[in-house]
């Protein structure tokens, strides 16, 4: 069994930077969660109540389709799950990914990027509800410039 998988969704590139640094720091496999329809800057405009992300986040049952097959999470002990903070929680595309995974006791550790918003306690609770057979930890928010050493120090506790 492999120890670590870093799975991530990145809308603007910040989460991708952190995910790649984390994967390198801990020797993890890396998987990008890609939306079937990429998000445009207009889609990401959180101040527009009719933007794609605003509409998606108002509907907790919405699941944007993703591209490709998800990895077999049964091959991993710990899955680090990265995403940008949207409305203090994970984007709905993360729920699409989670529902496509066959968890059986793996640890899922969320990590998020945001310039200002914290990842609220709602994110781990939502993730646990969507992936009830996973062991979901609280996780952490990082700034895009976090160092590899800081990521490794954090990740090694799991």
C-alpha positions in Angstrom: 0.0 0.0 0.0 1.3 3.4 -0.9 1.3 5.9 1.8 0.2 9.2 0.3 -2.0 10.6 -2.5 -2.4 14.4 -3.0 -5.6 15.0 -4.9 -6.5 18.6 -5.7 -8.8 20.9 -7.6 -7.3 24.3 -8.5 -9.4 27.1 -10.1 -6.7 29.7 -10.4 -3.4 27.8 -10.0 -2.7 28.6 -6.3 -4.0 25.2 -5.0 -2.0 23.4 -7.8 1.2 25.1 -6.6 0.7 24.0 -3.0 -0.4 20.5 -4.0 2.6 20.0 -6.2 4.9 21.3 -3.4 3.2 19.0 -0.9 3.4 15.9 -3.1 7.1 16.6 -3.7 7.8 17.2 0.0 6.3 13.9 1.1 6.9 11.7 -1.9 3.2 11.4 -2.7 1.4 10.5 -5.9 -0.5 13.5 -7.4 -3.9 13.6 -9.0 -5.6 16.7 -10.4 -9.4 16.9 -10.2 -10.3 18.6 -13.5 -13.8 19.9 -14.3 -15.3 18.7 -17.5 -16.0 22.4 -18.2 -13.1 24.6 -17.0 -14.0 27.6 -14.8 -13.6 31.0 -16.4 -12.8 34.2 -14.4 -16.5 35.2 -14.8 -17.5 31.8 -13.4 -15.3 32.5 -10.3 -16.8 35.9 -9.6 -18.1 35.3 -6.1 -19.6 38.8 -5.9 -22.0 37.9 -8.8 -24.9 35.9 -7.4 -25.5 34.4 -10.9 -21.9 33.3 -11.6 -21.4 29.6 -12.1 -19.7 29.1 -8.7 -22.4 31.1 -6.8 -25.1 29.0 -8.4 -23.3 25.7 -7.7 -22.5 26.5 -4.1 -26.1 27.4 -3.4 -27.1 23.8 -4.3 -25.5 21.3 -2.0 -26.6 18.4 -4.2 -24.9 19.9 -7.4 -22.0 17.7 -8.7 -20.0 19.2 -11.6 -18.7 16.4 -13.8 -14.9 15.7 -13.8 -12.6 14.6 -16.5 -11.1 11.1 -16.4 -11.1 8.3 -13.9 -10.3 8.8 -10.2 -7.4 6.8 -8.7 -8.1 3.8 -6.6 -8.0 5.3 -3.1 -7.8 1.8 -1.6 -4.1 1.9 -2.7 -3.4 4.7 -0.2 -3.3 5.2 3.6 -3.7 9.0 3.6 -5.3 11.2 0.9 -4.5 14.9 1.2 -7.4 16.7 -0.5 -6.7 20.2 -1.8 -9.1 22.9 -3.0 -9.7 26.7 -2.9 -12.0 27.9 -0.2 -15.4 28.7 -1.6 -18.0 30.0 0.8 -15.9 28.7 3.8 -16.0 25.1 2.4 -14.9 22.8 -0.4 -16.2 23.4 -3.9 -18.9 21.0 -5.1 -16.4 19.4 -7.5 -14.6 18.0 -4.5 -17.9 16.2 -3.6 -18.0 14.8 -7.2 -14.5 13.4 -6.6 -15.3 12.0 -3.2 -18.5 10.2 -4.4 -16.4 8.5 -7.2 -14.0 7.0 -4.6 -14.4 3.7 -2.8 -13.1 4.6 0.7 -12.6 1.9 3.3 -11.0 3.6 6.3 -8.5 5.8 4.6 -7.6 9.1 6.2 -8.7 12.2 4.3 -6.9 15.4 5.2 -8.3 18.5 3.6 -6.0 21.4 2.8 -7.2 24.7 1.2 -5.8 27.8 -0.3 -7.2 31.2 0.1 -5.9 34.7 0.3 -8.3 35.6 3.1 -11.1 33.2 3.8 -10.6 30.5 6.4 -11.7 26.9 5.7 -14.6 26.7 8.2 -15.5 23.6 10.2 -18.2 23.0 7.6 -15.7 21.6 5.1 -14.5 18.6 7.1 -18.1 17.9 8.1 -19.3 18.0 4.5 -16.4 15.8 3.4 -17.2 13.3 6.1 -20.9 13.2 5.1 -20.0 12.7 1.4 -17.3 10.0 2.3 -18.7 8.3 5.4 -16.2 5.4 5.1 -13.2 7.7 5.3 -11.6 9.1 8.4 -11.7 12.9 7.8 -9.3 15.1 9.7 -9.8 18.9 10.3 -7.2 20.0 7.8 -5.6 23.4 7.3 -5.6 26.5 5.0 -2.4 27.6 3.4 -1.2 30.7 1.6 0.0 30.0 -2.0 3.7 30.7 -1.0 3.9 28.1 1.8 7.3 26.4 1.9 7.9 22.7 1.2 9.3 22.3 4.7 6.2 23.7 6.3 4.0 21.4 4.2 6.1 18.4 5.1 6.2 19.2 8.8 2.4 19.5 8.7 1.8 16.4 6.6 4.1 14.1 8.6 1.7 14.2 11.5 -0.6 12.0 9.5 
